[in-house]
Amino acid sequence: MTPPSPRRHRAATLAVLMLTAAATASASTEPAAPVAIDIHPASISLDGALDRQRILVHARFADGTVRDVTDDSAITIADGLATIDAATVSPARDGEGTIRIAWSDLDASIPLVVRDAAAAPPPSFRNDVIPAMTGPGCNSGGCHGSARGQDGFHLSLFGFDPDGDLERIVRELPGRRVDLAAPHRSLLLEKAVGSVPHTGGRRFDEDDEAYRAIHRWIAAGAPRDRPDAPRLAGVEMGPGPLVIRAGDAARIAVTARYDDGSDRDATGLAILRSSNETVAATDRSGVLRTGMTGETFVTATFGDRTVGIPVIVLPETDPADLDDPAADAPFNEIDAAVASRLRDLRLRPSPLCDDATFVRRVHLDLAGRLPTPDEVRAFVAETAPDKRAALVDRLLADPAFARLNLMEWSEILAIRSDGQRISPKAALGFHGWLRARFESGDGIDAIVRDILTAEGGTFANPATNYFEATDDEKLLAENVAQSFLGIRIQCAQCHNHPFDRWTQDDYYGFVAHFAQLARKRAEDQRERIVFDRGRGETAHPVGGATVPPKPLGDPPVEIGRRDRREVLADWLVAPENPFFARSMANRLWARFFGRGIVDPVDDFRISNPPSNPALLDLLARRLVETGYDFRALARDICTSRTYQRSTATNETNARDEANFSRATIRRIRAEVLLDCICQITEAPEKLPGLPLGSRAVEIADGARSTYFLDTFGRSPRRSVCACEVSTSPSLSQALHLINGETVSRKIEQGGVVARALAAGATPAAILDDLAARAIGRHATEDEQEMLRSELQSGDADPRLVLEDAFWAFLNSREFLFNH
């Protein structure tokens, strides 16, 4: 490998990425007026002598922000139904009444119901003790909930197996972990309060709710729950969403609701988390303390339920000129949804990019290639007001768009030969089947349905190869959920998902759809036959009961004699499915913006919400309305002003990464980058398994690759995870571009510079053409001056100098990134 010449090091300065900053704006200091007070919860029901409920009072202002004014509010309860202390309501006598709240010159009221005020309900291990150990972290993965437990004491993670936990607490070390004669001497309590040595340290105090709940249960004889004990039916969190000013604090509350109609204030026993603690951090009492401006999502986990609310922290004063003329009016519904979110966040969007930037960006995104210099010049010179939309339509009609869809879905479906189960012939057949479906314009719903219900030989019906990647029905179910719904259910295999709604019941109910799938050898030993054998069940790991097929988030379904996969497919692609269309739309959006509205695109969960829920709902609805036509949705996206924004930042959006107030600079993915290098150097690549001149985006088999593609992050398709594709720059990539053979070899093989010189073109014109090929712009005056300086040397070879310049363009960020 020959190191580059000193000329190339000097010539590398020819390409520079320029970003301009928008003008700064002054700040508005006019305070907003309060318009109402919001009370949470909207009603209170107290059941039993021990029930308590906190009241939160938030003042809502004309600018959309809220402030916690609970401590400054006057709260009164009529008829002596309950008492109030530190905004916490306790029962006094049975009846119905009203709680009145006043702050400043605003007032509100909420209904109050008190039942069984003189009676204390029996303690419940599942409803009282498990939450008391979960909130302080006793049964977390870093403590006794780990796979091996801690210090000889093992609990189920976050209490997913209450019966097993009770056995371990009461039956192991009898009389020590629980002391029925002297509950306060129980190790379960003594270690938690730190009165005896405890590896986990002090978890709570003797006056905490958790201590009281466990002590009361032990004092009652550490009983098992009665069969009719209420079960958790839902969890609510509020108030929310919250828009608060930096420097303010706010409180949130968590309410647990049970199937007998009762509820409880679960704030002190819930696990509260903030997705961005630099913006707002929360403590166990539900107090949110703000930090820097930005967004976060606060979740509460109680029992097997997780809920959350978005929190926006704004600067103390709003920037002026949020409706700057440079922001332009919305072009379509996408722009309206984005603009609404940006107004909430007090972000001013960047202006539209220029024509030269747009034509390059949209060619890379829709066709996987660079525009030719002639195409750039013609587009910039065009004066028609709808020229951008017309260009989008032309590119969407090009077969290259279908090839990009094919490449992405070959990764999602993990099309790859493995030398054992899937032969190169089978992988090629699956890829060819998928290519034909995209080229015919079939909707992704029909394609996915045909894959999930495929049966027969892997050669005769190539879609059956989807089921050949694994014989493990659990892994297959996980792949289906992650690929088509964007949901990672893997955690729920061993325990209830700690950050999402999915339980073990959900997991094994979903797995049950594949319990009757079978394979056998065909006459050709390289081929296998996939079929439904009509028998086979899935057992729950806790108790071993048979789990009926159950779609995610829905009750079990009636199967009858139908193939379980067919029933699953019907549910999955149904227009009312809450996951499929959102996942598909989110993946397409990420292709054009470098990140999804939910990001990563295959990690939809309560604790990873969409950055703009209204936008995601809009895109999903549009996808369903168009019959899952990627072309139609891509047109909506690429003709929006949101897609056409500049990468230039202003003082409000410089740190925005998730709300699409500006375009982001995205490194071109490996296959497209190699195709672009081949295109502009006019030197085709011999790719494995393809004829000379084929494009890298057409590689069928994930097992076939090149050093360049591997270095630049091409997916090996070993799993369905979107993380297998990498567009992050790395040192190995930089070294390969500088010292490797790909760029320099293709410059020499293509002979672009040599032919131009032979045709009589001047060095200045050739340099301008090279800039247009690689970056879509004219060579700058500085670049031309550097060229003239190089050529003034007495022994300078114009071809070598210009090839050095070509090499520099191909090593520049302007070329390597889509901007």
Buried (B, 14 or more C-beta within 10 A) or exposed (E): EEEBEEBBEBBBEBBEBEEEEBEEBEEBEEEBEBEEBBBBBEEBBBBBBBBBBBBBBBBBBEBBBBBBBBEEBEBEBEEEBBEEEEBBBBBBEBBEBEBBBBBEEBEBBBEBBBBBBEEEBBBBBBBBBBBBBBBBBBBBEEBBBBEEBBEEBBBBBBBBBBEBBBEBBBEEEEEEBBBBEEBBBBBBBBBBBBBEEBEBEEBBEEEBBBBBBBBBBBBEEBBBBEEEBBEBBBBBBBBBBBBBBBEBEBBBBBBBBBEEEBBBBBBBBBBBBBBBEEBBBBEBEBBBBBBEBBBBBBBBBBBBBBBBBBBBBBBEBBBBBBEBEBBBEBBBBBBBBBBBBBEBBBBBBBBBBEBBBBBBBBBBBBBBBBBBBEBBBEBBEBEEEEBBBEBBBEBBEBEBBBBBBBBBBBBBBBBBBBEEBBBBBBBBBBBEBBBEBBEEEBBBBEBBBBBBBBBBBBBEBBBBBBBBBEEEBBBBBBBBBBBBBBBBBBBBBEBBBBBBBBBBBBBBBBBBBBBBBBBEEBEEEEBBBBBBEEEBEBEBBBEEEEBBBBBBBEEEBEBEEEBBBBBBBBBBBBEEBBBBBBBBBBBBBBBBBBBBBBBBBBBBBBBBBBBBBBBBBBBBBBBBEBEBBBBBBBBBBBBBBBBBBBBBBBBBBBEBBBBBBBBBBBBBBBBBBBBBBBBBBBBBBEBEBBEEEBBBBBBBBBBBBBEBBEBBBBBBBEBBBBEBBBBEBEEEBEEBBBEBEBBBEBBBEBBBBBEBBEEEBEBBEBBBBBBBBBBBBBBBEEBBEBBEEBBEEEEBEBBBBBBBBBBBBBBBBBBBBBB
